[in-house]
């Protein structure tokens, strides 16, 4: 793929991801699902064009989404968690000890989740009292469940990577050979 093709494919990737981010305002569950799916689309593009080009596509998606998406919380979720994590996941798996790998992954995720919480309260204007219904501290309970969801997302990314390399990549090459 030459640079012109990478630029065009990156633009299409950003447009597809921005469209999904726009849909977060229309489909309630999309607030979490579409940022995660957009991260997978950007990961797919990184396999085809390289991580540098995928970072450009991620940045373009985040910028476009900020302007067109009515659900700013979904934009923050995409920008701080799901947009870049699939791109840095390989770098986080370089450790030989599995415990250390997961510790670093969870540390990165929880740092991003902490920044998300602050951004949600300070920038978006979510009332912090919404996190404390009936006097219970739900941010920490919610964080436990979100960490479990993150572990599932990470495992799903691994399955996608295997499927992509073993099936999707071969199928795409066979289509373009004809």
N, CA, C and O atoms as a DFTB+ gen file, in Angstrom:
712 C
 N C O
     1  1       0.834      -1.160       0.000
     2  2       0.000       0.000       0.000
     3  2       0.894       1.244       0.000
     4  3       1.767       1.386       0.857
     5  1       0.673       2.142      -0.964
     6  2       1.464       3.373      -0.973
     7  2       0.798       4.433      -0.094
     8  3      -0.292       4.217       0.436
     9  1       1.462       5.575       0.053
    10  2       0.964       6.603       0.971
    11  2      -0.396       7.162       0.556
    12  3      -1.210       7.500       1.416
    13  1      -0.649       7.262      -0.722
    14  2      -1.939       7.755      -1.186
    15  2      -3.053       6.795      -0.793
    16  3      -4.114       7.219      -0.336
    17  1      -2.812       5.515      -0.969
    18  2      -3.798       4.509      -0.578
    19  2      -3.996       4.493       0.937
    20  3      -5.119       4.338       1.417
    21  1      -2.912       4.651       1.686
    22  2      -3.014       4.679       3.139
    23  2      -3.813       5.899       3.606
    24  3      -4.614       5.805       4.536
    25  1      -3.590       7.035       2.957
    26  2      -4.332       8.244       3.310
    27  2      -5.815       8.066       3.028
    28  3      -6.658       8.423       3.851
    29  1      -6.128       7.519       1.869
    30  2      -7.537       7.297       1.512
    31  2      -8.193       6.287       2.460
    32  3      -9.306       6.508       2.938
    33  1      -7.508       5.198       2.720
    34  2      -8.060       4.182       3.630
    35  2      -8.196       4.735       5.048
    36  3      -9.158       4.420       5.748
    37  1      -7.243       5.553       5.467
    38  2      -7.327       6.178       6.784
    39  2      -8.505       7.138       6.874
    40  3      -9.168       7.218       7.908
    41  1      -8.765       7.864       5.796
    42  2      -9.928       8.751       5.756
    43  2     -11.229       7.976       5.827
    44  3     -12.159       8.374       6.528
    45  1     -11.294       6.871       5.102
    46  2     -12.497       6.025       5.158
    47  2     -12.672       5.405       6.545
    48  3     -13.790       5.296       7.049
    49  1     -11.561       5.002       7.152
    50  2     -11.625       4.448       8.508
    51  2     -12.133       5.497       9.490
    52  3     -13.006       5.220      10.313
    53  1     -11.581       6.698       9.396
    54  2     -12.020       7.785      10.291
    55  2     -13.486       8.121      10.049
    56  3     -14.226       8.381      10.998
    57  1     -13.910       8.117       8.794
    58  2     -15.312       8.420       8.483
    59  2     -16.249       7.346       9.040
    60  3     -17.302       7.667       9.591
    61  1     -15.872       6.080       8.900
    62  2     -16.687       4.997       9.433
    63  2     -16.772       5.089      10.955
    64  3     -17.853       4.954      11.529
    65  1     -15.643       5.317      11.599
    66  2     -15.625       5.422      13.063
    67  2     -16.403       6.652      13.533
    68  3     -17.129       6.582      14.525
    69  1     -16.257       7.773      12.832
    70  2     -16.992       8.985      13.209
    71  2     -18.493       8.779      13.028
    72  3     -19.289       9.301      13.808
    73  1     -18.877       8.032      12.017
    74  2     -20.298       7.725      11.820
    75  2     -20.827       6.896      12.975
    76  3     -21.919       7.152      13.482
    77  1     -20.056       5.908      13.388
    78  2     -20.484       5.101      14.537
    79  2     -20.561       5.949      15.799
    80  3     -21.465       5.777      16.616
    81  1     -19.611       6.862      15.955
    82  2     -19.641       7.738      17.118
    83  2     -20.860       8.662      17.069
    84  3     -21.448       8.968      18.107
    85  1     -21.234       9.100      15.884
    86  2     -22.442       9.920      15.735
    87  2     -23.678       9.141      16.159
    88  3     -24.604       9.706      16.741
    89  1     -23.694       7.854      15.869
    90  2     -24.843       7.010      16.209
    91  2     -24.990       6.775      17.712
    92  3     -26.027       6.286      18.158
    93  1     -23.965       7.118      18.499
    94  2     -24.079       6.942      19.950
    95  2     -25.194       7.794      20.530
    96  3     -25.767       7.446      21.563
    97  1     -25.508       8.901      19.880
    98  2     -26.594       9.750      20.344
    99  2     -27.963       9.214      19.984
   100  3     -28.965       9.655      20.547
   101  1     -28.029       8.268      19.055
   102  2     -29.307       7.728      18.592
   103  2     -29.647       6.370      19.207
   104  3     -30.821       6.047      19.390
   105  1     -28.635       5.585      19.523
   106  2     -28.837       4.233      20.046
   107  2     -28.250       4.190      21.457
   108  3     -27.037       4.324      21.621
   109  1     -29.087       4.007      22.473
   110  2     -28.620       4.128      23.864
   111  2     -27.421       3.241      24.226
   112  3     -26.481       3.726      24.855
   113  1     -27.428       1.985      23.855
   114  2     -26.312       1.096      24.208
   115  2     -25.055       1.455      23.420
   116  3     -23.956       1.009      23.750
   117  1     -25.224       2.256      22.387
   118  2     -24.099       2.658      21.550
   119  2     -23.063       3.485      22.269
   120  3     -21.930       3.596      21.799
   121  1     -23.422       4.073      23.403
   122  2     -22.479       4.904      24.148
   123  2     -21.215       4.123      24.501
   124  3     -20.129       4.700      24.552
   125  1     -21.340       2.844      24.742
   126  2     -20.184       2.015      25.071
   127  2     -19.799       1.092      23.915
   128  3     -18.619       0.820      23.697
   129  1     -20.794       0.617      23.182
   130  2     -20.524      -0.353      22.122
   131  2     -19.814       0.280      20.919
   132  3     -18.841      -0.282      20.416
   133  1     -20.284       1.427      20.459
   134  2     -19.696       2.024      19.258
   135  2     -18.255       2.508      19.456
   136  3     -17.450       2.351      18.538
   137  1     -17.889       3.087      20.605
   138  2     -16.459       3.389      20.793
   139  2     -15.592       2.132      20.775
   140  3     -14.484       2.155      20.240
   141  1     -16.084       1.038      21.351
   142  2     -15.321      -0.215      21.355
   143  2     -15.187      -0.776      19.937
   144  3     -14.112      -1.234      19.548
   145  1     -16.265      -0.738      19.177
   146  2     -16.226      -1.227      17.796
   147  2     -15.321      -0.344      16.951
   148  3     -14.583      -0.840      16.100
   149  1     -15.377       0.964      17.183
   150  2     -14.501       1.881      16.439
   151  2     -13.032       1.573      16.708
   152  3     -12.201       1.671      15.806
   153  1     -12.712       1.201      17.940
   154  2     -11.341       0.804      18.255
   155  2     -10.912      -0.424      17.471
   156  3      -9.758      -0.528      17.055
   157  1     -11.836      -1.353      17.268
   158  2     -11.528      -2.551      16.479
   159  2     -11.329      -2.192      15.008
   160  3     -10.460      -2.758      14.344
   161  1     -12.120      -1.265      14.500
   162  2     -11.960      -0.812      13.106
   163  2     -10.581      -0.165      12.932
   164  3      -9.897      -0.414      11.939
   165  1     -10.184       0.652      13.885
   166  2      -8.859       1.287      13.803
   167  2      -7.753       0.233      13.919
   168  3      -6.723       0.345      13.254
   169  1      -7.957      -0.783      14.753
   170  2      -6.987      -1.876      14.848
   171  2      -6.859      -2.594      13.502
   172  3      -5.751      -2.922      13.076
   173  1      -7.977      -2.833      12.841
   174  2      -7.946      -3.468      11.517
   175  2      -7.141      -2.637      10.534
   176  3      -6.353      -3.168       9.751
   177  1      -7.348      -1.327      10.583
   178  2      -6.601      -0.433       9.697
   179  2      -5.110      -0.473      10.024
   180  3      -4.280      -0.367       9.122
   181  1      -4.762      -0.624      11.299
   182  2      -3.342      -0.683      11.657
   183  2      -2.672      -1.928      11.083
   184  3      -1.487      -1.898      10.752
   185  1      -3.422      -3.019      10.965
   186  2      -2.858      -4.221      10.359
   187  2      -2.563      -4.000       8.876
   188  3      -1.598      -4.543       8.339
   189  1      -3.388      -3.211       8.232
   190  2      -3.223      -2.984       6.797
   191  2      -2.192      -1.899       6.493
   192  3      -1.414      -2.041       5.549
   193  1      -2.172      -0.820       7.272
   194  2      -1.346       0.329       6.915
   195  2      -0.222       0.629       7.899
   196  3       0.696       1.382       7.576
   197  1      -0.284       0.059       9.075
   198  2       0.733       0.333      10.089
   199  2       0.176       1.197      11.212
   200  3      -0.835       1.883      11.057
   201  1       0.855       1.143      12.331
   202  2       0.359       1.854      13.518
   203  2       0.410       3.360      13.365
   204  3      -0.466       4.061      13.872
   205  1       1.423       3.872      12.673
   206  2       1.526       5.325      12.501
   207  2       0.287       5.872      11.801
   208  3      -0.265       6.891      12.215
   209  1      -0.142       5.207      10.761
   210  2      -1.320       5.655      10.020
   211  2      -2.593       5.447      10.838
   212  3      -3.534       6.234      10.737
   213  1      -2.619       4.397      11.640
   214  2      -3.784       4.149      12.493
   215  2      -3.907       5.223      13.579
   216  3      -5.014       5.601      13.961
   217  1      -2.766       5.709      14.072
   218  2      -2.804       6.800      15.051
   219  2      -3.389       8.054      14.414
   220  3      -4.162       8.772      15.049
   221  1      -3.026       8.320      13.169
   222  2      -3.612       9.467      12.454
   223  2      -5.124       9.301      12.327
   224  3      -5.882      10.249      12.532
   225  1      -5.544       8.104      11.991
   226  2      -6.978       7.836      11.851
   227  2      -7.691       7.974      13.198
   228  3      -8.800       8.505      13.260
   229  1      -7.066       7.501      14.267
   230  2      -7.620       7.662      15.607
   231  2      -7.777       9.139      15.955
   232  3      -8.827       9.552      16.448
   233  1      -6.737       9.938      15.700
   234  2      -6.787      11.370      16.015
   235  2      -7.872      12.068      15.204
   236  3      -8.592      12.919      15.728
   237  1      -7.990      11.711      13.927
   238  2      -9.028      12.316      13.086
   239  2     -10.416      11.938      13.582
   240  3     -11.316      12.777      13.620
   241  1     -10.591      10.683      13.959
   242  2     -11.889      10.239      14.483
   243  2     -12.244      10.983      15.767
   244  3     -13.379      11.426      15.939
   245  1     -11.278      11.119      16.661
   246  2     -11.532      11.815      17.923
   247  2     -11.906      13.274      17.670
   248  3     -12.833      13.792      18.293
   249  1     -11.190      13.938      16.761
   250  2     -11.470      15.344      16.472
   251  2     -12.834      15.518      15.808
   252  3     -13.614      16.386      16.200
   253  1     -13.115      14.700      14.812
   254  2     -14.402      14.797      14.112
   255  2     -15.545      14.477      15.070
   256  3     -16.573      15.155      15.069
   257  1     -15.362      13.449      15.881
   258  2     -16.405      13.036      16.820
   259  2     -16.715      14.126      17.834
   260  3     -17.862      14.296      18.245
   261  1     -15.693      14.856      18.229
   262  2     -15.908      15.939      19.182
   263  2     -16.901      16.965      18.630
   264  3     -17.704      17.528      19.374
   265  1     -16.835      17.199      17.317
   266  2     -17.705      18.207      16.714
   267  2     -19.081      17.684      16.303
   268  3     -20.063      18.421      16.375
   269  1     -19.166      16.422      15.874
   270  2     -20.450      15.941      15.337
   271  2     -21.255      15.096      16.304
   272  3     -22.454      14.903      16.100
   273  1     -20.632      14.592      17.340
   274  2     -21.308      13.658      18.244
   275  2     -22.033      14.416      19.349
   276  3     -21.448      15.269      20.017
   277  1     -23.292      14.101      19.532
   278  2     -24.053      14.757      20.597
   279  2     -23.738      14.165      21.968
   280  3     -23.906      14.838      22.984
   281  1     -23.293      12.938      22.005
   282  2     -22.953      12.270      23.264
   283  2     -21.462      12.461      23.543
   284  3     -20.636      11.640      23.145
   285  1     -21.134      13.543      24.224
   286  2     -19.725      13.865      24.500
   287  2     -19.068      12.831      25.414
   288  3     -17.855      12.630      25.358
   289  1     -19.867      12.182      26.248
   290  2     -19.313      11.145      27.114
   291  2     -18.763       9.992      26.277
   292  3     -17.718       9.432      26.609
   293  1     -19.451       9.634      25.204
   294  2     -18.968       8.574      24.316
   295  2     -17.670       8.990      23.627
   296  3     -16.786       8.161      23.414
   297  1     -17.555      10.262      23.282
   298  2     -16.317      10.759      22.665
   299  2     -15.157      10.643      23.656
   300  3     -14.049      10.256      23.285
   301  1     -15.424      10.979      24.911
   302  2     -14.386      10.855      25.937
   303  2     -14.006       9.388      26.140
   304  3     -12.828       9.065      26.288
   305  1     -14.992       8.511      26.146
   306  2     -14.724       7.073      26.287
   307  2     -13.860       6.577      25.133
   308  3     -12.903       5.832      25.343
   309  1     -14.200       6.995      23.908
   310  2     -13.415       6.591      22.741
   311  2     -11.994       7.138      22.831
   312  3     -11.024       6.408      22.627
   313  1     -11.882       8.422      23.136
   314  2     -10.576       9.076      23.129
   315  2      -9.665       8.556      24.231
   316  3      -8.470       8.357      24.008
   317  1     -10.218       8.336      25.415
   318  2      -9.376       7.951      26.546
   319  2      -9.173       6.448      26.710
   320  3      -8.216       6.021      27.356
   321  1     -10.071       5.637      26.128
   322  2      -9.967       4.198      26.388
   323  2      -9.929       3.380      25.099
   324  3      -8.901       2.790      24.767
   325  1     -11.030       3.343      24.385
   326  2     -11.175       2.380      23.297
   327  2     -10.480       2.756      22.003
   328  3     -10.230       1.879      21.176
   329  1     -10.163       4.004      21.799
   330  2      -9.556       4.413      20.536
   331  2      -8.096       4.054      20.413
   332  3      -7.651       3.581      19.368
   333  1      -7.347       4.277      21.480
   334  2      -5.909       4.035      21.398
   335  2      -5.492       2.687      21.968
   336  3      -4.452       2.157      21.578
   337  1      -6.279       2.115      22.886
   338  2      -5.843       0.887      23.548
   339  2      -5.537      -0.257      22.571
   340  3      -4.514      -0.922      22.732
   341  1      -6.381      -0.508      21.570
   342  2      -6.016      -1.596      20.643
   343  2      -4.674      -1.371      19.948
   344  3      -4.011      -2.331      19.554
   345  1      -4.274      -0.116      19.795
   346  2      -3.005       0.181      19.135
   347  2      -1.794      -0.046      20.046
   348  3      -0.716      -0.403      19.570
   349  1      -1.972       0.161      21.351
   350  2      -0.830      -0.014      22.269
   351  2      -0.829      -1.385      22.928
   352  3       0.099      -1.718      23.665
   353  1      -1.853      -2.177      22.672
   354  2      -2.000      -3.478      23.325
   355  2      -0.793      -4.390      23.072
   356  3      -0.322      -5.066      23.986
   357  1      -0.301      -4.407      21.844
   358  2       0.860      -5.242      21.526
   359  2       2.091      -4.825      22.338
   360  3       2.859      -5.673      22.791
   361  1       2.268      -3.531      22.514
   362  2       3.406      -3.037      23.289
   363  2       3.307      -3.441      24.751
   364  3       4.325      -3.655      25.409
   365  1       2.089      -3.546      25.259
   366  2       1.897      -3.927      26.653
   367  2       2.074      -5.425      26.873
   368  3       2.208      -5.870      28.013
   369  1       2.076      -6.205      25.800
   370  2       2.222      -7.654      25.921
   371  2       3.655      -8.136      25.745
   372  3       3.883      -9.329      25.543
   373  1       4.605      -7.247      25.817
   374  2       6.010      -7.610      25.630
   375  2       6.623      -8.269      26.862
   376  3       7.694      -8.871      26.781
   377  1       5.945      -8.154      27.996
   378  2       6.489      -8.732      29.228
   379  2       6.380     -10.251      29.190
   380  3       5.418     -10.800      28.653
   381  1       7.371     -10.924      29.765
   382  2       7.370     -12.381      29.747
   383  2       6.417     -12.966      30.780
   384  3       5.825     -14.022      30.560
   385  1       6.273     -12.286      31.894
   386  2       5.389     -12.776      32.950
   387  2       3.968     -12.284      32.689
   388  3       3.734     -11.090      32.503
   389  1       3.040     -13.208      32.677
   390  2       1.644     -12.883      32.390
   391  2       1.048     -11.951      33.450
   392  3       0.266     -11.056      33.130
   393  1       1.423     -12.171      34.708
   394  2       0.940     -11.326      35.797
   395  2       1.370      -9.874      35.580
   396  3       0.578      -8.951      35.777
   397  1       2.617      -9.679      35.177
   398  2       3.127      -8.331      34.934
   399  2       2.410      -7.687      33.742
   400  3       2.096      -6.497      33.768
   401  1       2.159      -8.472      32.713
   402  2       1.436      -7.969      31.548
   403  2       0.054      -7.469      31.944
   404  3      -0.331      -6.354      31.591
   405  1      -0.690      -8.285      32.673
   406  2      -2.036      -7.894      33.081
   407  2      -2.010      -6.745      34.078
   408  3      -2.907      -5.903      34.073
   409  1      -1.001      -6.701      34.929
   410  2      -0.891      -5.583      35.873
   411  2      -0.707      -4.262      35.133
   412  3      -1.335      -3.260      35.474
   413  1       0.153      -4.266      34.125
   414  2       0.386      -3.046      33.354
   415  2      -0.861      -2.671      32.549
   416  3      -1.231      -1.498      32.495
   417  1      -1.509      -3.654      31.927
   418  2      -2.732      -3.375      31.173
   419  2      -3.805      -2.758      32.074
   420  3      -4.432      -1.763      31.711
   421  1      -4.007      -3.347      33.236
   422  2      -5.019      -2.825      34.157
   423  2      -4.617      -1.468      34.717
   424  3      -5.478      -0.623      34.963
   425  1      -3.335      -1.249      34.921
   426  2      -2.871       0.057      35.380
   427  2      -3.162       1.128      34.327
   428  3      -3.657       2.207      34.654
   429  1      -2.856       0.829      33.079
   430  2      -3.142       1.774      31.991
   431  2      -4.636       2.029      31.892
   432  3      -5.065       3.176      31.765
   433  1      -5.426       0.972      31.949
   434  2      -6.880       1.133      31.849
   435  2      -7.438       1.934      33.016
   436  3      -8.244       2.841      32.810
   437  1      -7.024       1.616      34.232
   438  2      -7.549       2.319      35.397
   439  2      -7.105       3.776      35.442
   440  3      -7.847       4.632      35.924
   441  1      -5.911       4.068      34.947
   442  2      -5.487       5.470      34.845
   443  2      -6.393       6.206      33.854
   444  3      -6.822       7.331      34.114
   445  1      -6.680       5.566      32.724
   446  2      -7.587       6.171      31.740
   447  2      -8.995       6.313      32.308
   448  3      -9.666       7.314      32.055
   449  1      -9.447       5.324      33.072
   450  2     -10.777       5.402      33.686
   451  2     -10.834       6.529      34.706
   452  3     -11.856       7.205      34.822
   453  1      -9.754       6.737      35.444
   454  2      -9.698       7.849      36.393
   455  2      -9.757       9.193      35.689
   456  3     -10.463      10.101      36.129
   457  1      -9.020       9.320      34.602
   458  2      -9.067      10.557      33.814
   459  2     -10.460      10.737      33.224
   460  3     -10.972      11.855      33.163
   461  1     -11.074       9.640      32.790
   462  2     -12.448       9.707      32.273
   463  2     -13.410      10.229      33.331
   464  3     -14.250      11.079      33.034
   465  1     -13.299       9.734      34.560
   466  2     -14.181      10.168      35.641
   467  2     -14.024      11.673      35.892
   468  3     -15.011      12.395      36.027
   469  1     -12.774      12.132      35.953
   470  2     -12.527      13.556      36.169
   471  2     -13.059      14.372      34.992
   472  3     -13.677      15.418      35.187
   473  1     -12.818      13.890      33.764
   474  2     -13.303      14.601      32.583
   475  2     -14.829      14.624      32.544
   476  3     -15.424      15.627      32.150
   477  1     -15.457      13.537      32.946
   478  2     -16.922      13.484      32.949
   479  2     -17.503      14.487      33.931
   480  3     -18.526      15.113      33.653
   481  1     -16.865      14.639      35.061
   482  2     -17.370      15.566      36.080
   483  2     -17.002      17.008      35.740
   484  3     -17.844      17.901      35.833
   485  1     -15.750      17.239      35.346
   486  2     -15.273      18.616      35.145
   487  2     -15.648      19.186      33.773
   488  3     -16.092      20.331      33.681
   489  1     -15.474      18.410      32.725
   490  2     -15.678      18.946      31.377
   491  2     -17.102      18.763      30.866
   492  3     -17.690      19.679      30.289
   493  1     -17.644      17.581      31.082
   494  2     -18.974      17.289      30.544
   495  2     -20.054      17.816      31.473
   496  3     -21.148      18.160      31.026
   497  1     -19.757      17.881      32.743
   498  2     -20.720      18.432      33.690
   499  2     -21.631      17.410      34.340
   500  3     -22.722      17.755      34.795
   501  1     -21.202      16.149      34.391
   502  2     -21.992      15.136      35.080
   503  2     -21.887      15.407      36.579
   504  3     -20.796      15.633      37.102
   505  1     -22.999      15.383      37.245
   506  2     -23.044      15.662      38.672
   507  2     -22.424      14.481      39.430
   508  3     -22.878      13.348      39.267
   509  1     -21.392      14.723      40.258
   510  2     -20.758      13.617      40.985
   511  2     -21.698      12.903      41.948
   512  3     -21.456      11.751      42.309
   513  1     -22.764      13.571      42.365
   514  2     -23.724      12.945      43.276
   515  2     -24.489      11.812      42.600
   516  3     -25.077      10.971      43.280
   517  1     -24.486      11.783      41.256
   518  2     -25.134      10.683      40.534
   519  2     -24.414       9.363      40.774
   520  3     -25.000       8.297      40.587
   521  1     -23.163       9.421      41.182
   522  2     -22.386       8.213      41.445
   523  2     -22.594       7.691      42.869
   524  3     -22.032       6.660      43.240
   525  1     -23.396       8.396      43.663
   526  2     -23.612       8.017      45.059
   527  2     -25.099       7.893      45.398
   528  3     -25.578       8.592      46.292
   529  1     -25.839       7.024      44.708
   530  2     -27.257       6.888      45.065
   531  2     -27.413       6.180      46.408
   532  3     -26.659       5.258      46.721
   533  1     -28.374       6.605      47.183
   534  2     -28.682       6.014      48.492
   535  2     -27.483       6.022      49.435
   536  3     -27.397       5.189      50.337
   537  1     -26.551       6.964      49.229
   538  2     -25.395       7.076      50.108
   539  2     -24.315       6.047      49.858
   540  3     -23.331       5.994      50.596
   541  1     -24.479       5.221      48.827
   542  2     -23.486       4.187      48.524
   543  2     -22.465       4.739      47.533
   544  3     -22.814       5.511      46.640
   545  1     -21.223       4.348      47.691
   546  2     -20.171       4.768      46.773
   547  2     -20.118       3.801      45.596
   548  3     -19.526       2.726      45.691
   549  1     -20.731       4.185      44.506
   550  2     -20.777       3.301      43.351
   551  2     -19.593       3.411      42.391
   552  3     -19.376       2.479      41.616
   553  1     -18.816       4.495      42.398
   554  2     -17.700       4.507      41.448
   555  2     -16.761       3.319      41.614
   556  3     -16.266       2.789      40.619
   557  1     -16.507       2.890      42.839
   558  2     -15.589       1.773      43.050
   559  2     -16.235       0.435      42.671
   560  3     -15.567      -0.446      42.129
   561  1     -17.517       0.287      42.952
   562  2     -18.239      -0.923      42.533
   563  2     -18.290      -0.974      41.008
   564  3     -18.045      -2.013      40.395
   565  1     -18.611       0.168      40.413
   566  2     -18.662       0.260      38.954
   567  2     -17.289      -0.036      38.347
   568  3     -17.195      -0.689      37.308
   569  1     -16.230       0.442      38.995
   570  2     -14.878       0.219      38.492
   571  2     -14.515      -1.265      38.464
   572  3     -13.803      -1.710      37.565
   573  1     -14.993      -2.023      39.429
   574  2     -14.747      -3.468      39.436
   575  2     -15.391      -4.108      38.207
   576  3     -14.758      -4.896      37.504
   577  1     -16.654      -3.761      37.956
   578  2     -17.350      -4.329      36.797
   579  2     -16.745      -3.858      35.473
   580  3     -16.685      -4.617      34.505
   581  1     -16.303      -2.619      35.441
   582  2     -15.681      -2.096      34.230
   583  2     -14.343      -2.791      33.980
   584  3     -13.982      -3.044      32.831
   585  1     -13.611      -3.099      35.043
   586  2     -12.358      -3.842      34.878
   587  2     -12.618      -5.237      34.314
   588  3     -11.860      -5.716      33.470
   589  1     -13.674      -5.882      34.772
   590  2     -14.033      -7.193      34.218
   591  2     -14.418      -7.071      32.744
   592  3     -14.051      -7.918      31.930
   593  1     -15.158      -6.017      32.405
   594  2     -15.525      -5.784      30.997
   595  2     -14.275      -5.499      30.166
   596  3     -14.174      -5.946      29.024
   597  1     -13.332      -4.763      30.731
   598  2     -12.085      -4.481      30.026
   599  2     -11.302      -5.758      29.746
   600  3     -10.756      -5.932      28.657
   601  1     -11.250      -6.648      30.729
   602  2     -10.555      -7.923      30.524
   603  2     -11.222      -8.701      29.393
   604  3     -10.538      -9.300      28.563
   605  1     -12.554      -8.692      29.357
   606  2     -13.275      -9.332      28.253
   607  2     -12.971      -8.673      26.923
   608  3     -12.803      -9.361      25.916
   609  1     -12.897      -7.344      26.904
   610  2     -12.572      -6.612      25.672
   611  2     -11.167      -6.965      25.197
   612  3     -10.944      -7.158      24.002
   613  1     -10.227      -7.048      26.121
   614  2      -8.859      -7.394      25.756
   615  2      -8.790      -8.804      25.168
   616  3      -8.103      -9.039      24.173
   617  1      -9.497      -9.722      25.783
   618  2      -9.519     -11.101      25.259
   619  2     -10.183     -11.149      23.885
   620  3      -9.753     -11.905      23.014
   621  1     -11.223     -10.349      23.690
   622  2     -11.888     -10.286      22.393
   623  2     -10.953      -9.708      21.324
   624  3     -10.976     -10.145      20.173
   625  1     -10.133      -8.728      21.708
   626  2      -9.152      -8.182      20.770
   627  2      -8.148      -9.249      20.351
   628  3      -7.734      -9.293      19.193
   629  1      -7.759     -10.104      21.285
   630  2      -6.829     -11.195      20.965
   631  2      -7.467     -12.175      19.986
   632  3      -6.824     -12.616      19.033
   633  1      -8.732     -12.514      20.224
   634  2      -9.448     -13.412      19.309
   635  2      -9.566     -12.769      17.937
   636  3      -9.369     -13.437      16.922
   637  1      -9.886     -11.469      17.893
   638  2      -9.985     -10.765      16.614
   639  2      -8.652     -10.781      15.887
   640  3      -8.611     -10.989      14.675
   641  1      -7.556     -10.563      16.617
   642  2      -6.237     -10.560      16.002
   643  2      -5.932     -11.915      15.357
   644  3      -5.420     -11.974      14.239
   645  1      -6.244     -12.986      16.057
   646  2      -6.006     -14.330      15.522
   647  2      -6.873     -14.567      14.288
   648  3      -6.385     -15.056      13.269
   649  1      -8.148     -14.224      14.376
   650  2      -9.058     -14.406      13.228
   651  2      -8.623     -13.556      12.041
   652  3      -8.686     -13.999      10.893
   653  1      -8.183     -12.344      12.322
   654  2      -7.755     -11.468      11.243
   655  2      -6.559     -12.065      10.518
   656  3      -6.548     -12.143       9.289
   657  1      -5.564     -12.481      11.269
   658  2      -4.342     -12.993      10.649
   659  2      -4.549     -14.328       9.959
   660  3      -3.899     -14.607       8.952
   661  1      -5.447     -15.164      10.485
   662  2      -5.647     -16.494       9.913
   663  2      -6.716     -16.555       8.829
   664  3      -6.653     -17.420       7.955
   665  1      -7.695     -15.655       8.867
   666  2      -8.801     -15.781       7.927
   667  2      -9.059     -14.509       7.126
   668  3      -9.059     -14.545       5.895
   669  1      -9.274     -13.414       7.789
   670  2      -9.693     -12.192       7.101
   671  2      -8.613     -11.693       6.152
   672  3      -8.909     -11.318       5.017
   673  1      -7.360     -11.684       6.606
   674  2      -6.263     -11.199       5.772
   675  2      -6.117     -12.045       4.503
   676  3      -5.913     -11.510       3.414
   677  1      -6.222     -13.350       4.650
   678  2      -6.119     -14.236       3.484
   679  2      -7.291     -14.029       2.531
   680  3      -7.115     -14.053       1.313
   681  1      -8.471     -13.829       3.076
   682  2      -9.651     -13.612       2.244
   683  2      -9.529     -12.314       1.456
   684  3      -9.846     -12.274       0.268
   685  1      -9.072     -11.256       2.116
   686  2      -8.914      -9.970       1.429
   687  2      -7.867     -10.071       0.335
   688  3      -8.061      -9.545      -0.761
   689  1      -6.756     -10.742       0.623
   690  2      -5.717     -10.905      -0.411
   691  2      -6.239     -11.707      -1.599
   692  3      -5.930     -11.386      -2.747
   693  1      -7.021     -12.738      -1.337
   694  2      -7.549     -13.538      -2.446
   695  2      -8.556     -12.741      -3.277
   696  3      -8.643     -12.948      -4.487
   697  1      -9.301     -11.857      -2.671
   698  2     -10.257     -11.027      -3.418
   699  2      -9.514     -10.065      -4.331
   700  3      -9.903      -9.888      -5.485
   701  1      -8.452      -9.443      -3.836
   702  2      -7.740      -8.444      -4.628
   703  2      -6.777      -9.049      -5.652
   704  3      -6.274      -8.329      -6.515
   705  1      -6.516     -10.329      -5.577
   706  2      -5.680     -10.981      -6.590
   707  2      -6.450     -11.200      -7.887
   708  3      -5.860     -11.256      -8.966
   709  1      -7.758     -11.323      -7.777
   710  2      -8.555     -11.656      -8.959
   711  2      -8.751     -10.477      -9.866
   712  3      -9.402     -10.598     -10.905
